């Protein structure tokens, strides 16, 4: 198993983004996804900027994938999608079926992102025929679902990636929730989402954290935490454990996990289960969740999961 870093979901300044990826370059993280996936009105970085960062990361030994928009609404966004597909150096992460279509037409290998609704083995096999070499499991699905997919017929010829840490992308809408919150029209939003580097928390009337509003994207209020499930995922055949970043500390987490996984592969006496327990103990579980993976409501967090896994 390898560690991957999802694209930044938020509207950070260009300086912050460049600083972030400078640290990623020196980390042990294997695969990095780059690009704007939420809103084309976020223009802090241009396509050329992302391409320059991609080449820098490649020079540091990273596998780089250019991520595309999850909701293509305008001709300008379609043109940007085509630019990403035809970049000439990197594969893409298709987060919309338009990305799948143009990648297939251009014979560019692609990763099927988590915002494409892949709910059965037949769909995945069809996408493989179109050029998909990896798929990111939709975050609302469970370990039981993934196991059923793996047990259907022959072994999949494509790689599997699971979101293991970060705020989950739950839905996208043509309406911008952040602009609406500030009573601004979407077309004149002033890129107001830049004020919220981790999205805008929405709570229930009982003050319970419920969702995180990030422009047109709705995220989970709590971060998914599947560190304890890494040994199980390895046994199942999951190839990549994804981190969706929201702060610089996520680079340290990815780096530490990547180095630990390499250590375990080189030294059979190293106990992965015991080492991962130390990571889990350092996390604040009050702000984490793992319900979807266990087949429970997504916002739940279950501390002891071994007995659930073995049933």
C-alpha positions as CSV (number, residue, x, y, z in Angstrom):
1,X,0.0,0.0,0.0
2,X,1.1,3.6,-0.8
3,X,0.1,7.0,0.5
4,X,-1.6,9.5,-1.8
5,X,-2.5,13.1,-1.3
6,X,-5.8,14.4,-2.7
7,X,-6.0,17.8,-4.4
8,X,-6.6,20.8,-2.1
9,X,-10.3,21.3,-1.8
10,X,-10.2,24.9,-0.5
11,X,-9.4,28.3,-1.8
12,X,-5.9,29.0,-0.5
13,X,-3.7,31.8,-1.6
14,X,-1.0,31.0,-4.2
15,X,1.7,31.5,-1.6
16,X,0.1,29.0,0.8
17,X,-0.4,26.4,-2.0
18,X,3.2,26.7,-3.2
19,X,4.5,26.4,0.4
20,X,2.4,23.4,1.0
21,X,3.7,21.5,-2.1
22,X,7.3,22.5,-1.3
23,X,6.9,20.5,1.9
24,X,5.1,17.7,0.0
25,X,8.1,17.4,-2.3
26,X,10.5,16.4,0.5
27,X,8.0,14.0,2.1
28,X,7.6,10.3,1.7
29,X,4.2,10.6,0.1
30,X,4.1,8.6,-3.1
31,X,1.3,10.1,-5.2
32,X,0.1,13.7,-5.4
33,X,-3.1,14.9,-7.1
34,X,-3.1,18.5,-8.2
35,X,-5.7,20.9,-9.5
36,X,-8.9,22.8,-8.8
37,X,-11.8,20.4,-8.4
38,X,-14.5,22.5,-6.8
39,X,-14.9,25.9,-8.5
40,X,-13.4,27.6,-11.5
41,X,-13.9,31.0,-10.0
42,X,-11.0,30.3,-7.7
43,X,-8.2,31.8,-9.8
44,X,-5.4,32.0,-7.3
45,X,-3.5,29.5,-9.4
46,X,-3.7,29.1,-13.1
47,X,-3.3,25.8,-15.0
48,X,0.3,26.8,-15.8
49,X,1.0,27.2,-12.1
50,X,-0.3,23.7,-11.3
51,X,1.7,22.3,-14.2
52,X,4.9,23.9,-12.9
53,X,4.2,22.4,-9.4
54,X,3.6,19.0,-11.0
55,X,7.0,19.1,-12.7
56,X,8.7,20.0,-9.5
57,X,7.0,17.2,-7.6
58,X,7.9,14.8,-10.5
59,X,11.6,15.9,-10.2
60,X,11.4,14.8,-6.5
61,X,10.2,11.4,-7.4
62,X,6.4,11.8,-6.9
63,X,3.8,10.3,-9.1
64,X,1.6,13.2,-10.1
65,X,-2.0,13.2,-11.3
66,X,-3.8,16.3,-12.6
67,X,-7.3,16.4,-11.0
68,X,-10.3,17.9,-12.9
69,X,-13.5,19.6,-11.9
70,X,-16.3,17.6,-10.3
71,X,-19.0,19.7,-11.8
72,X,-18.5,21.1,-15.3
73,X,-21.0,23.9,-16.0
74,X,-19.6,26.2,-18.7
75,X,-17.7,26.1,-22.0
76,X,-14.7,27.7,-20.3
77,X,-14.6,24.9,-17.7
78,X,-14.8,22.3,-20.5
79,X,-11.9,24.0,-22.3
80,X,-9.9,23.8,-19.1
81,X,-10.7,20.1,-18.8
82,X,-9.4,19.5,-22.3
83,X,-6.2,21.4,-21.4
84,X,-5.7,19.0,-18.5
85,X,-6.3,16.0,-20.6
86,X,-3.9,17.1,-23.3
87,X,-1.1,18.2,-20.9
88,X,1.3,15.7,-22.5
89,X,3.0,14.6,-19.4
90,X,0.6,13.4,-16.7
91,X,-2.4,11.3,-16.3
92,X,-5.6,12.8,-15.0
93,X,-8.1,12.2,-12.2
94,X,-11.6,12.4,-13.8
95,X,-14.1,13.7,-11.3
96,X,-16.9,14.0,-13.9
97,X,-17.9,11.8,-16.8
98,X,-16.8,14.5,-19.2
99,X,-13.3,13.8,-18.0
100,X,-13.7,10.1,-18.7
101,X,-15.0,10.9,-22.2
102,X,-12.2,13.2,-23.2
103,X,-9.5,11.1,-21.6
104,X,-10.8,8.0,-23.5
105,X,-10.9,10.0,-26.7
106,X,-7.3,11.2,-26.3
107,X,-6.1,7.7,-25.0
108,X,-4.9,9.3,-21.8
109,X,-4.9,7.0,-18.8
110,X,-7.1,8.2,-15.9
111,X,-8.0,7.7,-12.3
112,X,-11.7,7.7,-11.6
113,X,-12.2,10.1,-8.8
114,X,-14.5,9.7,-5.7
115,X,-17.2,12.0,-7.1
116,X,-18.1,9.6,-10.0
117,X,-20.8,7.3,-8.7
118,X,-19.3,3.8,-9.1
119,X,-21.5,1.4,-7.3
120,X,-20.9,-1.9,-8.9
121,X,-18.2,-4.1,-10.5
122,X,-19.7,-3.9,-14.0
123,X,-19.3,-0.1,-14.1
124,X,-15.7,-0.3,-12.9
125,X,-14.8,-3.0,-15.5
126,X,-16.4,-0.8,-18.2
127,X,-14.4,2.2,-17.1
128,X,-11.2,0.1,-17.2
129,X,-11.9,-0.7,-20.8
130,X,-12.1,3.1,-21.4
131,X,-8.7,3.7,-19.9
132,X,-9.1,3.8,-16.1
133,X,-6.1,2.4,-14.2
134,X,-7.3,3.3,-10.7
135,X,-10.5,4.2,-9.0
136,X,-11.1,6.1,-5.8
137,X,-13.9,4.5,-3.8
138,X,-16.9,6.9,-3.2
139,X,-16.5,7.8,0.5
140,X,-20.1,6.8,1.5
141,X,-19.5,3.1,0.6
142,X,-18.3,0.4,3.0
143,X,-15.6,-2.2,3.5
144,X,-18.3,-4.8,2.9
145,X,-19.2,-3.2,-0.4
146,X,-15.6,-3.1,-1.5
147,X,-15.1,-6.7,-0.5
148,X,-18.1,-7.8,-2.5
149,X,-16.6,-5.9,-5.6
150,X,-13.3,-7.7,-5.1
151,X,-15.0,-11.1,-4.7
152,X,-17.0,-10.7,-8.0
153,X,-15.4,-12.8,-10.7
154,X,-11.7,-12.4,-11.4
155,X,-9.3,-10.1,-9.6
156,X,-9.6,-6.4,-10.8
157,X,-7.0,-5.3,-13.3
158,X,-7.1,-1.7,-11.9
159,X,-5.8,-0.2,-8.6
160,X,-8.0,0.7,-5.7
161,X,-7.8,3.9,-3.6
162,X,-9.7,4.6,-0.4
163,X,-10.0,8.0,1.4
164,X,-8.4,7.3,4.8
165,X,-8.1,10.8,6.3
166,X,-9.7,14.2,5.8
167,X,-13.1,15.8,5.3
168,X,-15.3,13.7,2.9
169,X,-16.7,15.2,-0.3
170,X,-20.3,14.4,0.0
171,X,-22.0,16.3,-2.7
172,X,-21.7,19.1,-5.3
173,X,-24.4,21.6,-6.4
174,X,-24.7,24.4,-9.0
175,X,-25.6,26.7,-6.1
176,X,-22.7,28.2,-4.1
177,X,-23.6,27.7,-0.4
178,X,-20.8,29.9,0.9
179,X,-21.8,32.8,-1.3
180,X,-25.4,32.3,-0.3
181,X,-24.4,32.4,3.4
182,X,-22.9,35.9,2.8
183,X,-26.0,36.9,0.7
184,X,-23.8,37.2,-2.5
185,X,-24.8,36.1,-6.0
186,X,-22.7,33.2,-7.3
187,X,-21.4,35.2,-10.3
188,X,-20.2,38.0,-8.0
189,X,-19.1,36.0,-5.0
190,X,-15.8,37.9,-4.4
191,X,-14.3,34.5,-3.9
192,X,-15.6,34.7,-0.4
193,X,-14.7,31.1,0.3
194,X,-11.1,32.2,0.7
195,X,-12.0,33.3,4.2
196,X,-12.6,29.7,5.2
197,X,-9.4,27.6,4.8
198,X,-11.3,24.5,5.9
199,X,-14.8,25.3,4.8
200,X,-17.7,26.8,6.7
201,X,-19.0,24.6,9.5
202,X,-22.8,24.1,9.6
203,X,-24.5,22.8,12.8
204,X,-27.8,21.5,13.7
205,X,-30.2,23.4,16.0
206,X,-28.8,21.4,18.9
207,X,-25.3,22.8,18.0
208,X,-24.1,19.4,16.7
209,X,-21.6,19.7,13.8
210,X,-23.3,18.4,10.7
211,X,-21.7,19.5,7.5
212,X,-18.9,21.7,6.1
213,X,-19.8,24.1,3.3
214,X,-17.0,24.7,0.8
215,X,-18.4,26.8,-2.1
216,X,-20.5,24.4,-4.2
217,X,-19.2,21.4,-2.3
218,X,-20.7,19.9,0.8
219,X,-18.3,18.0,3.0
220,X,-18.5,16.1,6.3
221,X,-18.2,18.1,9.5
222,X,-15.8,15.5,10.9
223,X,-12.7,14.1,9.3
224,X,-12.7,10.4,8.3
225,X,-10.1,8.5,10.2
226,X,-9.3,5.0,8.9
227,X,-5.8,4.6,10.3
228,X,-6.7,1.5,12.3
229,X,-8.2,-0.1,9.2
230,X,-4.9,0.1,7.2
231,X,-3.9,-3.6,8.0
232,X,-7.4,-4.7,6.9
233,X,-7.1,-2.7,3.7
234,X,-3.7,-4.2,2.9
235,X,-5.1,-7.7,3.3
236,X,-8.0,-6.8,1.0
237,X,-5.7,-5.5,-1.7
238,X,-6.2,-1.7,-1.4
239,X,-3.4,0.0,-3.2
240,X,-3.6,3.6,-2.0
241,X,-4.6,5.2,1.3
242,X,-5.7,8.8,0.5
243,X,-5.3,11.9,2.6
244,X,-7.5,14.9,1.8
245,X,-5.4,17.8,3.0
246,X,-6.7,20.8,5.1
247,X,-3.5,21.8,6.9
248,X,0.3,21.4,6.8
249,X,0.1,18.7,9.5
250,X,-1.5,16.3,7.0
251,X,1.9,16.2,5.2
252,X,3.5,15.0,8.4
253,X,0.9,12.3,8.8
254,X,1.3,11.1,5.2
255,X,5.1,11.2,5.5
256,X,5.1,9.2,8.7
257,X,2.6,6.6,7.4
258,X,4.6,6.2,4.2
259,X,7.8,5.7,6.0
260,X,6.1,3.2,8.4
261,X,4.7,1.2,5.5
262,X,8.1,1.0,3.9
263,X,9.7,-0.1,7.1
264,X,7.1,-2.9,7.6
265,X,7.8,-4.1,4.0
266,X,11.6,-4.2,4.7
267,X,11.4,-5.6,8.3
268,X,8.9,-8.4,8.9
269,X,9.4,-8.1,12.7
270,X,7.9,-4.6,12.7
271,X,4.3,-4.9,13.9
272,X,2.1,-2.7,11.7
273,X,-0.8,-3.0,14.1
274,X,1.2,-1.8,17.1
275,X,2.8,1.1,15.3
276,X,-0.6,2.3,13.9
277,X,-2.1,2.2,17.4
278,X,0.3,5.0,18.3
279,X,-1.0,7.1,15.5
280,X,-4.6,6.4,16.4
281,X,-4.0,7.4,20.1
282,X,-2.6,10.8,19.0
283,X,-5.7,11.7,17.1
284,X,-8.7,13.6,18.5
285,X,-11.5,11.2,17.9
286,X,-14.1,13.7,18.9
287,X,-13.7,15.3,15.5
288,X,-13.3,12.1,13.5
289,X,-15.6,9.6,12.0
290,X,-15.4,6.1,10.4
291,X,-19.0,5.1,10.1
292,X,-19.3,4.7,6.3
293,X,-16.4,2.2,6.2
294,X,-18.1,0.1,8.9
295,X,-21.5,0.3,7.3
296,X,-22.9,2.7,9.9
297,X,-24.1,6.3,9.7
298,X,-21.1,8.2,8.2
299,X,-20.8,10.7,11.1
300,X,-20.3,7.9,13.7
301,X,-16.9,7.0,15.1
302,X,-16.4,3.5,16.5
303,X,-13.3,3.2,18.7
304,X,-13.0,-0.6,18.8
305,X,-13.6,-2.2,15.4
306,X,-11.8,-5.5,15.5
307,X,-14.8,-7.5,16.6
308,X,-16.9,-5.8,13.9
309,X,-14.3,-6.7,11.2
310,X,-14.1,-10.3,12.2
311,X,-17.8,-11.0,12.1
